[in-house]
């Protein structure tokens, strides 16, 4: 047995691969960002900045709820539950068209769109990596 084959695989928890943790962290960040946007939308409606109070309140509440799903999916991924991967990949996939339209709007949104797109691509890559798949779909020891 060589030193290379016996080298420990870097993990970020007990038996959890780094790509899985990275994908979960990116997904949680995206969910938290969605929730912050929803809360700011509701606050702007309450402060009188919005023209349609009820529409902004409802829209903000919906956006907050949409932000909760990726956070729950990230939590499930950290517990190595399979169901969390599908909503996490979906959330990261949605980042790509959002990033495209942010870049198309120009100005400072180009940099923000580039970051959003990069996070989406890295998240998808981490969540679909072979090490993540092996961790989530490993045969149970029961």
Order of alpha helices (4+ residues) and beta strands (2+ residues): alpha-alpha-alpha-alpha-alpha
